Structures are given as C-alpha cells and as structure tokens.
Amino acid sequence: MTDPGFARVRRTSAAGDAARSIQEMIVDGRLAPGQRLPAERELCELLGISRPTLRETIRSLVGRNILESRHGAGTFVAALDTATLLEPMQFVMALNERTIGELFEARLLLEPALAALAARRATAAQAAAMRAAIAGADQLEADLLLHRLIAEAAGNALLAAMLESLSTLGRSSRSITATRPGVQRRTAADHEAIVAAVERRDPDAARAAMAAHLERIAAVAEKPMTVTEKPETATEEPMTVAEEPTTVADGQRLA
C-alpha cells in the first residue's frame, strides 16, 4: 500500500499520538471513509509504534466509531456519519443529567438565530416543506424534520451541521419530553407559530417563537415526571394556536 503520510509518533504518549495522527489524516482527506488501513506490521512501522500500542490505538478509535475492525478483513475507516460518531456522547449524556441542561443552552443559542435566518431566506418550497412537516402524524419525527428544514432554509451549512449534531444528541431527550402531559399539544402550537413566522418572512417573530418553544421544552425536561402524571399519547387532539396563542419572552403574542 502507498503510504499516505503516516507520521512517526513520540514514545511518551504513543497510543494517544497515534490516534491523533490517524484522525488528522481522516480530517485532511488522506484517509477516506471506508478505506482499509495498512496491515498491522506495516502500520506499526509507519507510525513507529509497537504492536501492543497499535492495538490500543485501534481499540480506542473503534470505541469512538472512527475506525471499524472487520474480522478477517482488517481495519477500516468507519462511515463517519454524525449519528454513529455521537453514540459515545449519547451514553455520556445518559449518565450525566447536567448535560441535558447544557444541550438546551446550546440549542437556545443556535436555533432561534437559525429560525430568524430561515424567515429571511426560505424559498416558497422550503416554507411549504415546513408546513407539511408539522402536519405529520408522528410528532417526534415531525419535530426533528422541522428543525432540520429550518436549518437548511437558513442557508448556512456550518450552522446546519452543528444543529445536526445537537439534534442527534437530543433525540433521546425528545422521546422523553414528548410523553409528558400537554407537551404534544403545546409543541403543535409552537410549531405553528414558528412556521407561520417563516411564511410571513418575520425574522423577529421566528426567533422569539423558537426561543419560547425551546424554553418550554427545557423546563419540561428539567422537571421529573411524578407517578400521578399520565403520559400523553399521540391520539390527543393537537392544540391549535387559536386555542392558546404562543406567548413569547417579551410578553407579545404571535398569531
């Protein structure tokens, strides 16, 4: 195999340095998703490390879903899709309740700005796709799709990629909050307010509606469900905006 540029690493922290070297090669394109790494002996020589150190390096990268070991075939660069790469972080979030609050802090910084950009930049087709998304029967999937469509309509690929990471991490928290009493009805009204603001091309209203929606869901996520609460089901009638208008942070109401 032609050497794509493996750099020999220092002895002091060989496994960590070897892992970083491989990651750098993936980032700069010298190693591509699905590409097979050199055989073990050759890779040890290229990196200047021992076989035990190489195996430790590979175990570390496999554990982070960066590499993939295939029995009898060798070691390959993984597919590197967002959901797979974030699986270890999802496990950390499951163990640490504080990270849920941090997740919502990040979403509150990012998503209202994306909603405002979407209100300025969304095409008629993109706005129609948002309207169709909130009409879906599966509210969890509709929620994920709507937020993704808003990010795409914002027209900033970097911000959209950041949101995709946050959405992947937040999928488990969404599945929990969606069962809380009143959340599905309230979310339906929030989604209507957000989409209506995008359709009106009103960035301020879109920003405020998104912020109000996330603040409400964050409050639900932080509150433990009591044994007397009855989980909400998908068969409940969705709340319309006319029944209870969305109240934004400054006290104004959105139609």
N, C-alpha and C positions, 0 to 999 in steps of 0.2 A: 504493500500500500504506500502511496506517495505521502510523505509527511506534510500535513497541512500547516505545521508550525508549532508543534508541541514544545514548550519551553521547560528546560530542566529546572526543578524547584529546589529550594533550600532544605536542608536536613532538619532544621529546628522545628518546623510545623509542617512536615512533608504532606500529610494527608489533606490538611486544610488548604495548603498552597496548590496541591494537585487538583483539588476540587475547583478552586477558583480559576485555575488555568483552563480547565475544561469548560467551565461556564463562560469565561471570556471568549473562548473560541466559538461557542454557540452564539453568543451575542453579536459578535462581529461577522458571523456568517461562514467561518472556516469549517464549522461542523453544522450540518443541517438536520432538521427533524427527520427521523427515520434512518439516518446514516449509521453504518456499523463502525464501531471503534476498532483500531488495530488489535491484533491478538495480544494476549496478556504479556508475553515476553517482550514483544516489540514496544508495547505501550510503556512497560517499565523502563526500557532503555531510553525512549523518547523523553519521558518525564524525569528520569534519573532517580527513580524510587524503587524500593524493594517490592516483591510480590505481596507480602502482608500489608504494606502501606497502600498499594494499589487496590487491593481488595477492600480495605477500609474506606478508601476514597469512593469506590464504586458503590458500596453499600450505602454510604451517605447520600450520594446523588440519586440512587434508586429510591431511597426513602423519601426524597423530596420530589419524586416524579420527574426528574430531569433526565435520568438515564433509565433504560429498561433492559433487564437481563432476560435473554431467551435461552432456555435450556437447549444445549447442543448447537446453538447458532451464534452465540456471542453476546456482546453488549452493544446496545444501540442508543442513539439519542432518541428520547421519547417524543411523542407528538407535540408536547409543549402547549396544549390548549389551556385556556385560562382556568376552566373548572378543575382540571386534573392537577395543575400546579398549585392550586389553592386548597387542595384537600388537607394537607397538614395544618394549614392555618385554621380551617374549619374545626379541626379537632381541638386546637388550642382555644378557640372561641367557646367550644362546648364545655371546656374545663374552667374557663375564666369568665364569670358573669360580667366583669367590668368591661370586657371588650365589646359587649353589646352596646353599652353606652357610648364607647369610643366610635363604634361603627356609625351610630346615628349622628354623632358630632361631625364625622366626615361627610355623611350624606347631606347634612344640613348646610355645610359649607359649599358643596358641589352642586346638588340638584336644583335648588332654586335658581342659581345662575344659569344652568342648562335650560331650565324652563323659560327664562327670560330670553335667552338666545333663540330658542325654538320659536317663540312668539314673533321674533323679528324675521327669522329666516325660513320657517317651514313653508314648503310648497303646498298647494292645494291638495295634492295627492298624499303628502305626508300627514297633513291635518286630517284627511279622510281616513287614513290608516289608524290614527289615534282614536278617532270616533268609533271605528269598527272594533278596535281592541277592547274598549270599555264595554262593548255590547256582548262580549264573550261570556259564556256560561261559567267557565272555571275562573273564579276571581283571582286566585293565586297566579295562574298563568297570565291572565289579563293584566295584572299589576306589573309583573316582570316585563311583559311585552310593551306596555305603555311607557314605562320608564326608559326602556331601550329605544323606543321610537323617538321619544323626546330628545335623548342624547344624540341620535343620528340627525334629527332635524336641526339641532344646534350647530351642526357643521364644523365641529372641532374634533378631529379623530383622536387626539391625545386625551381630551376630557372624556370622550366616549369610552375609550379603553379603561380609564380609571373607574368609570361608573360600572363597567362590565365586571371588574374585579370586586367592587363593593357589592354588586348585585349577587354575585356568586357566593360571597361570604354571608350575605344576608338572607339567603334562601331559607335556611333552617329557622331563623327568627321570624320570617314571614309566615311560615307554616304554623307557627305557634300563635302569633298575634291574630291571624285570620280567624281562629276559632273562638276568640274572646267575644262575649255578648256585645252586640251592637257594632262591632268593628266592620263587618261586611257592609252593613247599611251606611255607616259613616264614610267608609272608603269609597263607595259608589258615588256619594255626593261630592267628595273631594275630587275624585277623578273627573266628574262632570265639570266642576269649576275650573280645573286645570286645562282641560281640553277646550272649554268654551273661551278661556282667555287666549289660548293659542289661535283659535279660529278668528277671534276679534283682533288679533295682532296687538295684544296689550301686554307688553313685557312686564310692567309693574304688577299687574293682576296675576299673571302667570307665576311670577316669582313669589308673591305673597301666598297664593293658593298652594303652591308646592311646599313652602315653608310650614304653613299651617297643617297640611296633611302629615308631614314628617314629624312635626312636634307632637301631634296627637298620637301617632303610632308609637313614637318613642316613649310617651307617657304610659301607654298600654304595656309595652314590652318591659318596662321597669316595675310594673305592678304585678305581684304574684297572683295567680288565679286562686280564689278561695274554693272550698269544697262545695259551697252553696251555689256557685255560679254554674249556669248551664251553657255548654259550648254552643256557639251559633252554628247553624247548618246552612248549606247553600240553598235550601228551599225557601228561606225567608224572603219576603218581598224587599227589593232594594229601596233604600230611601232616596227620594228624588230631591233635587235642590229646592223645589218649591216647598217641600215639607219642612226642611230645616236648612236655611241658607248657610253657606260656608262663611264662618267668621274668621277674618284674617287678623294678624297680630295687632294692627293699629286700630281695630275696632270697626273698620268698614266691612260691608257685606258685599259679597260677589253674587251676581245673579246666576 
